[in-house]
Amino acid sequence: GAILSSVFLIVPYFANLLYVLCPCGLPSLLAEPSYAESRVWMIARAKVFALLVVISGGVYASLTLVNSKMFGVSLFTMGLSKRQLLQFTDIQVKLSILLENLPQLALQLSVIFNRYLNSHIYEGVLIDMVTGMSLISSALLIIIGIISTCIIKSQKSDDLEITIDVNAVENSSDKKKIIKKIHSCLGLRQSISREISLVFGVEEDVIEVPRIARTIYGCKIRLYIAKTDQLQKIEDMKKKAKDIAVVLSYLFRVKEKDIVVFVIATSSDMIQAVSSSNNLEVNMTNLRQLSNNTDFCNPRLDEDDELSSG
């Protein structure tokens, strides 16, 4: 029994390792276009992620940690939103819960059956406290894991992926100071999510900020939005572009007139771009180049090098 229990712990451990290494496992899931930034993060920090999986023995636990945005550092900012991360829960169910608990459940049932066949030895006691608690625990974990995965998979929301470029006004006398203030506030993902949600009158979980990257002009904020009645298309963002600029200027501790906010739709069904400045003509080619001036793998660049071209 002790040997079998050990085997049931070792098998899930190596199954998780194999899932990371096998091209048909985690790499195939991250191959989707919507996970492009996360894939770049994974390539840059493959050794770190591998170490986490080896230590924890779980792929999903490691994914949760590197998407926790803890301390605002890039190591824990892989770029998956909460809803995207939930789509990986089946990994935990298959590789950990089922592989660990199904064999354990079978072993516990075999112990009970053995007691039944040899009831004279065990004085008619089929289930003692230890066996009963283990049986209930294994069964509940399996049932909860399967039900929660089915619920998550069946409740997929229609999402929008939007990028907000925040740039210091070109002719501002304090441009460098404004950019530094913006860069100093990039850890405020939760606050940005909350305040933008208030702009549209939706719940905070509707708008997520999985990643913020510094640019030489300011920053680039990635929004992952679940479509609601108040927020379904680019026109809804256009109506609130000014309000978004006001909220961001407050969070970044700068004046509204000192920043320009570009709202760029990155979803396939939203191909327009909007600016918070009503009289500003936007050249899409330049705007796309502006969006690419970021460093996702190492956001902590030398500020003098960053600002020298500003």
C-alpha positions as CSV (number, residue, x, y, z in Angstrom):
1,G,0.0,0.0,0.0
2,A,2.8,2.4,0.9
3,I,4.6,1.6,-2.3
4,L,1.5,2.1,-4.4
5,S,0.8,5.4,-2.7
6,S,4.3,6.6,-3.5
7,V,3.8,5.6,-7.1
8,F,0.6,7.6,-7.3
9,L,2.5,10.7,-6.3
10,I,5.5,10.1,-8.6
11,V,3.5,9.5,-11.7
12,P,1.6,12.8,-11.6
13,Y,4.9,14.6,-10.9
14,F,6.6,13.3,-14.0
15,A,3.4,13.7,-16.0
16,N,3.6,17.4,-15.3
17,L,7.2,17.6,-16.4
18,L,6.4,15.7,-19.6
19,Y,3.5,18.1,-20.3
20,V,6.0,21.0,-20.3
21,L,8.5,19.2,-22.5
22,C,6.2,17.6,-25.0
23,P,5.4,19.8,-28.1
24,C,1.8,18.6,-27.9
25,G,1.4,19.8,-24.3
26,L,1.9,23.4,-23.0
27,P,3.8,24.6,-26.1
28,S,0.9,23.7,-28.3
29,L,-1.5,25.7,-26.1
30,L,0.7,28.8,-26.1
31,A,1.0,28.6,-29.9
32,E,-2.3,30.4,-30.3
33,P,-2.0,34.0,-31.5
34,S,-3.8,35.4,-28.4
35,Y,-0.9,34.0,-26.3
36,A,1.9,35.6,-28.3
37,E,3.2,37.8,-25.5
38,S,3.1,35.0,-23.0
39,R,5.0,32.8,-25.5
40,V,7.7,35.5,-25.7
41,W,7.9,35.5,-21.9
42,M,8.2,31.7,-21.8
43,I,11.0,31.7,-24.3
44,A,12.9,34.4,-22.3
45,R,12.4,32.6,-18.9
46,A,12.2,28.9,-19.9
47,K,14.8,27.9,-17.3
48,V,12.9,29.7,-14.5
49,F,9.6,28.2,-15.4
50,A,11.2,24.7,-15.6
51,L,12.7,25.2,-12.2
52,L,9.3,26.1,-10.8
53,V,7.6,23.1,-12.3
54,V,10.4,20.8,-10.9
55,I,10.0,22.3,-7.4
56,S,6.2,22.4,-7.3
57,G,5.5,19.4,-9.4
58,G,2.6,21.2,-11.0
59,V,2.3,23.0,-14.3
60,Y,-0.9,24.9,-13.3
61,A,0.6,26.0,-10.0
62,S,3.6,27.3,-11.8
63,L,1.4,29.2,-14.4
64,T,-0.6,30.7,-11.5
65,L,2.6,32.0,-9.8
66,V,4.2,33.5,-12.9
67,N,0.9,35.3,-13.7
68,S,0.4,36.6,-10.2
69,K,1.9,40.0,-11.0
70,M,3.5,39.8,-7.6
71,F,5.7,42.8,-6.6
72,G,5.1,44.2,-10.1
73,V,8.2,42.5,-11.4
74,S,8.4,41.0,-14.9
75,L,9.2,37.5,-13.5
76,F,5.7,37.2,-12.2
77,T,4.1,38.9,-15.2
78,M,3.7,36.3,-17.9
79,G,0.8,38.2,-19.4
80,L,-2.1,35.8,-19.1
81,S,-5.4,37.3,-17.9
82,K,-7.4,35.6,-15.1
83,R,-9.9,34.3,-17.7
84,Q,-7.2,33.0,-19.9
85,L,-5.5,31.3,-17.0
86,L,-8.8,29.6,-16.0
87,Q,-8.8,27.9,-19.4
88,F,-5.8,25.9,-18.3
89,T,-7.6,24.4,-15.3
90,D,-8.1,21.2,-17.2
91,I,-4.3,20.7,-16.9
92,Q,-4.5,20.6,-13.1
93,V,-7.5,18.2,-13.2
94,K,-5.9,15.8,-15.7
95,L,-2.3,15.9,-14.5
96,S,-2.7,16.3,-10.8
97,I,-6.2,15.6,-9.4
98,L,-7.1,12.6,-11.6
99,L,-3.7,11.0,-11.7
100,E,-3.3,11.3,-8.0
101,N,-6.8,10.7,-6.7
102,L,-8.3,8.1,-9.0
103,P,-5.6,5.5,-8.1
104,Q,-5.9,6.5,-4.5
105,L,-9.6,6.1,-4.7
106,A,-9.2,2.6,-6.3
107,L,-6.7,1.7,-3.6
108,Q,-9.0,2.7,-0.8
109,L,-11.9,0.8,-2.3
110,S,-9.7,-2.3,-2.6
111,V,-8.9,-2.0,1.1
112,I,-12.6,-1.8,2.0
113,F,-13.3,-4.8,-0.3
114,N,-10.5,-6.8,1.4
115,R,-12.0,-6.0,4.8
116,Y,-15.3,-7.2,3.5
117,L,-13.9,-10.5,2.3
118,N,-12.0,-11.0,5.6
119,S,-14.5,-9.5,8.0
120,H,-13.6,-12.1,10.6
121,I,-10.1,-10.7,10.8
122,Y,-11.2,-7.1,11.2
123,E,-14.1,-7.8,13.5
124,G,-16.7,-6.7,10.9
125,V,-15.3,-3.2,10.6
126,L,-15.3,-2.3,6.9
127,I,-14.3,1.4,7.1
128,D,-12.2,2.9,9.8
129,M,-11.7,6.6,10.3
130,V,-8.5,6.9,8.2
131,T,-9.9,4.9,5.3
132,G,-13.2,6.7,5.4
133,M,-11.7,10.2,5.4
134,S,-9.2,9.4,2.7
135,L,-12.1,8.0,0.6
136,I,-14.2,11.0,1.0
137,S,-11.3,13.4,0.3
138,S,-10.3,11.7,-2.9
139,A,-13.9,11.5,-4.1
140,L,-14.6,15.1,-3.4
141,L,-11.5,16.4,-5.1
142,I,-12.3,14.4,-8.2
143,I,-15.9,15.6,-8.3
144,I,-15.1,19.2,-7.6
145,G,-12.3,19.2,-10.1
146,I,-14.4,17.8,-12.9
147,I,-17.4,20.0,-12.2
148,S,-15.4,23.2,-12.0
149,T,-13.6,22.4,-15.2
150,C,-16.9,21.7,-17.0
151,I,-18.4,25.0,-15.8
152,I,-15.3,27.0,-16.9
153,K,-15.2,25.4,-20.3
154,S,-18.9,25.9,-20.9
155,Q,-18.9,29.5,-19.8
156,K,-16.5,31.1,-22.3
157,S,-17.0,34.8,-22.5
158,D,-16.7,36.9,-25.7
159,D,-13.5,38.9,-25.1
160,L,-11.9,42.0,-26.5
161,E,-8.2,42.6,-26.5
162,I,-7.3,46.3,-26.4
163,T,-4.1,48.2,-26.1
164,I,-3.9,51.6,-24.6
165,D,-0.8,53.7,-25.5
166,V,-0.1,56.5,-23.0
167,N,2.3,59.1,-24.4
168,A,3.7,62.3,-23.0
169,V,2.7,65.3,-25.1
170,E,5.6,66.0,-27.6
171,N,5.8,69.7,-27.0
172,S,5.6,69.5,-23.2
173,S,8.5,71.3,-21.4
174,D,8.5,68.6,-18.7
175,K,8.3,65.6,-21.1
176,K,11.1,63.6,-19.4
177,K,9.6,64.2,-15.9
178,I,6.2,63.1,-17.1
179,I,7.6,59.9,-18.7
180,K,9.4,59.1,-15.4
181,K,6.2,59.5,-13.5
182,I,4.4,57.2,-15.8
183,H,7.1,54.6,-15.5
184,S,7.0,54.8,-11.7
185,C,3.3,53.8,-11.7
186,L,3.4,50.7,-13.9
187,G,2.7,48.4,-10.9
188,L,-0.8,49.8,-10.5
189,R,-2.5,47.2,-12.7
190,Q,-5.3,46.6,-10.1
191,S,-6.0,50.3,-9.7
192,I,-6.0,50.9,-13.5
193,S,-8.4,47.9,-13.9
194,R,-10.7,49.2,-11.2
195,E,-10.8,52.8,-12.4
196,I,-11.4,52.0,-16.1
197,S,-14.1,49.6,-15.0
198,L,-15.7,52.5,-13.1
199,V,-15.6,54.6,-16.3
200,F,-17.8,52.1,-18.1
201,G,-19.9,51.2,-15.0
202,V,-18.9,47.5,-15.1
203,E,-17.6,45.0,-12.5
204,E,-13.9,45.1,-11.9
205,D,-13.4,41.5,-13.2
206,V,-14.8,42.6,-16.6
207,I,-11.7,44.6,-17.4
208,E,-8.3,43.0,-16.7
209,V,-4.8,44.4,-17.1
210,P,-2.5,41.4,-17.6
211,R,0.5,43.4,-18.8
212,I,1.9,47.0,-18.8
213,A,5.1,47.7,-20.7
214,R,7.2,50.8,-20.7
215,T,7.9,52.7,-23.9
216,I,10.2,55.5,-24.7
217,Y,7.1,57.8,-24.9
218,G,5.2,56.5,-21.8
219,C,3.7,53.1,-21.5
220,K,1.5,50.5,-23.2
221,I,-1.4,49.0,-21.3
222,R,-2.9,45.7,-22.4
223,L,-6.6,45.3,-21.6
224,Y,-8.5,42.0,-21.7
225,I,-12.2,42.8,-21.6
226,A,-15.3,40.6,-21.4
227,K,-18.0,42.0,-23.6
228,T,-21.0,43.5,-21.7
229,D,-24.0,45.7,-22.6
230,Q,-21.9,48.8,-21.9
231,L,-18.8,47.7,-23.6
232,Q,-19.0,45.7,-26.8
233,K,-17.2,47.5,-29.6
234,I,-14.7,50.1,-30.5
235,E,-17.3,52.9,-30.5
236,D,-17.9,52.3,-26.8
237,M,-14.2,52.9,-26.2
238,K,-14.3,56.0,-28.4
239,K,-17.1,57.6,-26.3
240,K,-15.0,57.2,-23.1
241,A,-11.5,57.9,-24.5
242,K,-11.4,61.3,-22.7
243,D,-12.6,59.8,-19.5
244,I,-9.9,57.1,-19.7
245,A,-7.3,59.9,-20.2
246,V,-8.6,61.7,-17.1
247,V,-8.4,58.5,-15.0
248,L,-4.9,57.6,-16.2
249,S,-3.6,61.1,-15.6
250,Y,-4.9,60.9,-12.0
251,L,-3.2,57.5,-11.5
252,F,0.0,58.6,-13.1
253,R,0.0,61.8,-11.1
254,V,0.3,64.0,-14.2
255,K,-2.0,66.7,-15.7
256,E,-4.5,65.5,-18.3
257,K,-3.1,68.0,-20.9
258,D,0.4,66.5,-20.5
259,I,-0.6,63.0,-21.9
260,V,-2.2,61.6,-25.0
261,V,-4.1,58.3,-24.8
262,F,-4.4,56.1,-27.9
263,V,-6.9,53.3,-27.7
264,I,-5.8,50.5,-30.2
265,A,-8.1,47.5,-30.8
266,T,-6.1,44.3,-31.2
267,S,-9.1,41.9,-31.5
268,S,-10.0,40.7,-35.0
269,D,-13.4,42.3,-34.8
270,M,-12.0,45.7,-33.7
271,I,-9.6,47.2,-36.2
272,Q,-9.9,50.9,-35.5
273,A,-7.8,53.2,-33.4
274,V,-9.0,56.1,-31.3
275,S,-7.2,59.0,-29.6
276,S,-8.2,60.9,-26.6
277,S,-7.3,64.1,-28.4
278,N,-10.2,65.2,-30.6
279,N,-8.1,67.4,-33.0
280,L,-5.2,64.9,-33.4
281,E,-4.8,63.1,-36.7
282,V,-3.5,59.6,-36.2
283,N,-1.3,57.9,-38.8
284,M,-1.9,54.2,-38.4
285,T,1.6,53.2,-39.7
286,N,3.3,55.4,-37.1
287,L,0.9,54.3,-34.5
288,R,1.7,50.6,-35.0
289,Q,5.4,51.5,-34.9
290,L,4.8,53.3,-31.6
291,S,3.1,50.2,-30.2
292,N,6.1,48.1,-31.0
293,N,8.5,50.3,-29.1
294,T,8.4,48.2,-26.0
295,D,10.4,45.6,-24.2
296,F,8.2,42.9,-22.8
297,C,10.9,40.6,-21.6
298,N,12.9,43.2,-19.7
299,P,10.7,46.2,-18.7
300,R,13.3,47.6,-16.3
301,L,15.6,49.3,-18.9
302,D,18.0,52.0,-18.1
303,E,16.0,55.2,-17.9
304,D,18.8,57.4,-19.4
305,D,18.9,55.1,-22.5
306,E,15.1,55.2,-22.7
307,L,14.7,58.9,-22.4
308,S,17.6,59.9,-24.6
309,S,15.6,59.5,-27.8
310,G,12.5,61.3,-26.3
